[in-house]
Amino acid sequence: MAEQLSIEHICKSFSGLQALDDVTIKLHQGEILGLIGPNGSGKTTLINIISGLLAATSGKVKVGNVEITKLKAYEVATHRISRTFQTIRLFRNLTVMENAEVAAVGVGISRKNARQKAMTALSEMKLESYADLLAGTLPYGLERRLEIARALAMDPVFLLLDEPGAGLNEEECNDLLVVLDHIRKKYDLGILIVEHDMRLIMRLCDRLHVLQSGKTIGEGTPEEIQENPAVIDAYLGESGKEN
């Protein structure tokens, strides 16, 4: 039976600042959900809460019927949730292969199986020919791919991607779209993606969830979101609508 990641009535405040205010999202296995909104709307804060890097002020995060709200990041990862970061966090003095292997071992996969998971993940991200190179020698676009390969090597059911297209050129973004759609279908992943590239988001995602100042202002299909007056006013503008 397909799994579901549930974010229920999440609130988060920092010294009186309400970063998230009663946000509820459901991510189903096998779908790609885009999380969009202006800078400072709470998108990365929400991913940090889901992945255990931040504690919620209130609300729940659940995988199926299992609540993971208060777990540490390494414990959340064992529930088959992996993520990438807005700022690339590679082990630059390890090889490309070693970066992916370390990620797999970190969630309890045996060394033997970790190498296989790592190789598969590198292959999916078209990085197998770079396996023996130091991660620090990769060009920027391939560093982005390695971030995703590391997350994939952790054998996730749910993959959280924080601006994976940041800094990529149009061709690299097009390639990323194809790869993400492929791995979603092949591994039946639920993917939550934060991204400012509306061209990528509108073509890739099944559904979109829009935040502004920590509150939900819209959710629905890309077509519905493009016609949502509140979203157009707060974020997309008329120029953000697809022609």
C-alpha positions in Angstrom: 0.0 0.0 0.0 1.3 3.4 -0.9 2.7 5.5 1.9 1.7 9.1 2.8 3.7 11.9 4.4 1.4 14.1 6.5 2.3 17.6 7.7 -0.6 18.5 10.1 -1.2 22.0 11.5 2.5 22.8 11.7 3.4 26.1 13.5 6.9 27.4 14.1 7.9 30.6 15.8 11.3 32.1 16.4 11.5 34.6 19.3 8.0 35.8 18.6 8.2 35.7 14.8 5.7 33.3 13.3 7.6 31.5 10.5 4.9 28.9 9.9 1.2 29.3 10.8 -1.0 26.2 10.7 0.4 24.6 7.6 -1.1 21.2 6.5 0.2 19.3 3.6 -0.2 15.7 2.4 2.4 14.1 0.1 1.5 10.8 -1.5 4.0 8.2 -2.6 4.5 8.5 -6.4 3.6 12.2 -6.8 5.7 15.4 -7.1 4.4 18.3 -4.9 5.9 21.7 -5.5 6.3 24.0 -2.5 6.4 27.6 -3.7 6.1 31.2 -2.4 8.1 34.4 -1.9 11.5 34.5 -0.1 10.9 34.2 3.6 7.6 32.5 3.3 8.7 29.5 5.4 9.5 26.8 2.7 12.9 25.8 3.9 11.8 26.1 7.6 9.1 23.5 6.8 11.6 21.1 5.1 13.8 21.5 8.1 11.0 20.5 10.4 10.0 17.5 8.3 13.6 16.3 8.2 14.2 16.8 11.9 16.6 19.7 11.8 14.2 22.0 13.5 11.5 21.3 16.1 8.0 22.4 15.4 6.3 24.7 17.9 3.1 22.7 17.4 1.6 20.3 15.0 2.6 16.8 13.8 4.6 15.2 11.0 3.6 11.5 10.2 4.7 8.8 7.8 1.6 6.7 7.4 0.4 6.3 11.0 3.8 6.8 12.6 4.5 10.2 14.1 8.0 11.5 13.6 7.6 15.1 14.8 10.0 14.9 17.7 12.7 12.7 16.1 16.2 13.9 15.4 17.4 14.2 11.8 19.2 10.8 11.8 16.1 9.1 13.1 13.9 10.7 10.5 16.2 9.4 7.8 15.6 5.8 9.0 11.9 6.3 8.2 13.0 6.6 4.5 12.9 10.4 4.2 15.9 12.0 2.6 16.7 15.6 1.5 19.0 17.9 -0.3 20.0 21.4 0.9 19.7 24.8 -0.7 23.4 25.3 0.0 25.4 22.3 -1.4 26.9 20.2 1.5 29.2 17.7 -0.1 32.2 16.0 1.4 34.5 17.7 -1.0 37.6 15.6 0.0 35.8 12.3 -0.6 35.2 10.8 -4.0 31.8 11.0 -5.7 31.2 7.3 -4.9 32.3 7.8 -1.3 29.8 10.7 -0.9 26.9 8.5 -2.0 28.2 5.5 0.1 28.5 7.5 3.3 24.9 8.7 2.9 23.6 5.1 2.5 25.6 3.8 5.5 24.3 6.7 7.5 20.8 5.2 7.4 21.9 1.7 8.5 22.5 0.1 5.1 25.3 -2.4 5.2 28.6 -1.5 3.5 28.1 -4.0 0.8 24.6 -2.9 0.0 25.6 0.8 0.4 28.0 0.5 -2.4 25.3 -1.0 -4.7 22.8 1.7 -3.6 25.5 4.4 -4.3 26.3 3.0 -7.7 22.6 2.8 -8.7 22.0 6.4 -7.5 25.1 7.7 -9.4 23.9 5.9 -12.5 20.4 7.4 -12.2 21.9 10.9 -11.9 24.3 10.2 -14.8 27.4 10.5 -12.5 28.8 7.0 -12.8 31.7 8.1 -15.0 32.7 10.6 -12.2 32.6 8.0 -9.4 36.4 8.1 -8.6 36.8 11.9 -8.8 36.9 14.0 -5.7 33.6 15.7 -5.2 35.3 19.1 -4.8 36.5 18.9 -8.4 33.0 18.7 -10.0 31.5 21.6 -11.8 28.6 23.2 -10.1 25.8 21.5 -12.1 27.3 18.1 -11.3 27.6 19.0 -7.6 23.8 19.6 -7.7 23.3 16.2 -9.2 25.5 14.5 -6.6 23.4 16.1 -3.8 20.4 14.3 -5.2 22.3 11.1 -5.8 23.3 11.1 -2.1 19.7 11.5 -1.1 18.7 8.7 -3.5 21.3 6.4 -2.1 19.5 6.5 1.2 16.7 4.5 -0.3 14.0 7.0 0.4 10.2 6.7 0.0 10.0 10.5 0.3 12.6 12.9 -1.2 12.7 16.5 -0.1 14.5 18.8 -2.6 15.4 22.4 -1.5 16.0 24.4 -4.7 17.7 21.7 -6.7 17.7 23.9 -9.8 19.4 26.9 -8.1 22.2 28.2 -10.3 21.6 25.8 -13.2 21.3 26.9 -16.8 18.2 26.2 -18.9 19.7 23.0 -20.4 20.7 21.7 -17.0 17.2 22.5 -15.6 15.6 20.6 -18.5 17.8 17.6 -17.8 16.9 17.8 -14.1 13.2 17.8 -14.9 13.6 14.6 -17.0 15.7 12.9 -14.3 13.3 13.8 -11.4 10.3 12.6 -13.3 12.1 9.4 -14.2 13.2 8.5 -10.6 9.7 9.4 -9.3 8.2 6.8 -11.6 10.9 4.2 -11.3 11.1 4.2 -7.5 7.5 5.3 -6.7 8.9 8.3 -4.8 7.0 11.0 -3.2 8.9 14.2 -4.0 8.5 17.6 -2.3 10.4 20.2 -4.2 11.1 23.8 -3.3 12.0 25.8 -6.4 11.7 29.3 -7.8 12.0 28.3 -11.4 8.3 28.4 -12.4 9.0 26.8 -15.8 10.5 23.8 -14.0 7.8 23.6 -11.4 4.8 24.0 -13.7 6.0 21.2 -15.9 7.2 18.8 -13.2 4.7 18.9 -10.4 1.4 17.1 -10.0 0.2 19.6 -7.3 1.5 22.9 -5.9 1.2 24.3 -2.3 1.8 28.0 -1.9 3.0 29.7 1.2 3.2 33.4 2.0 4.4 34.7 5.4 4.1 31.2 6.8 0.5 30.7 5.8 -1.0 28.6 3.0 -2.6 30.8 0.4 -3.3 28.2 -2.3 -3.0 24.6 -3.3 -4.0 22.6 -6.3 -2.8 21.6 -9.8 -0.4 23.8 -11.6 -3.3 25.0 -13.8 -5.4 25.9 -10.8 -2.5 27.7 -9.1 -1.8 29.8 -12.2 -5.4 31.1 -12.0 -5.5 31.6 -8.3 -5.9 35.4 -7.6 -4.2 35.3 -4.2 -1.2 33.4 -5.6 -1.0 35.7 -8.7 -1.1 38.8 -6.4 1.4 37.5 -3.8 3.9 35.6 -5.9 3.4 34.8 -9.6 2.2 38.0 -11.0 0.7 38.0 -14.5 4.2 37.3 -15.9 4.4 34.0 -13.8 1.5 32.5 -15.7 2.3 30.1 -18.5 1.6 31.3 -22.0 
